[in-house]
Amino acid sequence: MAEMLDIIAPFFNEAESAIAFVGLLARLEVAVAERFGMTVRKILVDDGSRDGSAETFATALSGSWEIVRLSRNFGKEAAVLAGLDHSRGDMVLIMDSDLQHSLDISLKMIAELVENPQIDVVYAQNDRREGSWRRSQLARLFYRLINSSQRFDIPENAGDFRVMRGAVARALTSVRDKRRFNKGLFAWAGFRQKAVLYSPENRASGTSKWTRFNLIAFSLEGFTSFSVIPLRVISLIGLLAAFAGLAYGVKVLFEVLFYGIAVPGYPSIMVAVVLFGGLNLALLGLIGEYVWVTLSESKDRPVYIVRDVLHGNAIKQVAPDR
């Protein structure tokens, strides 16, 4: 039997670009069959869309496909896991449904995996930094901090756009973190990985669902899931503040004993209260973030809930044990 490639594509309110994306999938299926002799099964995950995206995809898709409809919007990270849970192919390609992930790069990554048996995962790395210089520098600082004191590195500018062998996909389904940060999970899982540089295409329609607030929250999710650096930084700031306070106290004592200078009163007290009060509140807030992650994991709720699954022409193949 020919090897099978599963294509996983989560979507949320993508009805406007659905037809164009189905066309891209059709071209990709033909190219994969001609170049690599592989059959293709499409696994689309509806992450709680409210614009009829699933129905639009269902009427346009052909060949072997599934649309996994989640009961609500659980987030892209959970939707990717839902797709992996429903995959059973020899290789798995994860891509976005907004047409920013191109046909050429998809085929290039598949070729890298097919032609190099020693490679387990090929991921796309964005070589075009979007946004301002300040934003790019903040992103670079984020990766430096989160990768410090780790036994693995999370590659910069790499997302979910990647192709992997079936064994890797099955291994990832065993990681059931409730607060998911896929960039970190893909790196944490290990395996032999290779990067392919690419420049994202423009969105076919609509706007990105990622606001500035979402990006900040997502970055914090990464830190609380994979790094203790924020706690250490706050602890270091507190230690430096304590030393500064001690030095200032010695200075005041020296001035009183040897020069008879009056001890400053209200202003110095207010500075100390505001400084240490702010540090304490920041530390408590940060600890609260870590406690919330721990609480979320301890509740052991499912990462997502499936409402139903729409099927196309199914390929008869027994799914491996998970």
Buried (B, 14 or more C-beta within 10 A) or exposed (E): EEBBBBBBBBBBBBBBBBEBBBEBBBEBBEBBBEEBEBBBBBBBBBBBBEBEBBBBBBEBBEBBBBBBBBEEBBBBBBBBBBBBBBBBBBBBBBBBBBBBBBBEBBBBBBBBBBEEEEBBBBBBBBEEBEEEEEEEEBBEEBBEBBBEEBEEEBBBBBBBBBBBBBEBBBBBBEBEBBBBBBBBBBBBBEBEBBBBEBEBBEBBEEEEBEEEEEBEEBBBBBBBBBBBBBBEEBEEEBEEBEEEBEEBEEEBEEBEEEEEEEEEEEEEEEEBEEEBEEBEEBBEEBEEBBEEBEEEBEEEEEBBEBEEBBEBEEBEEEEEEE
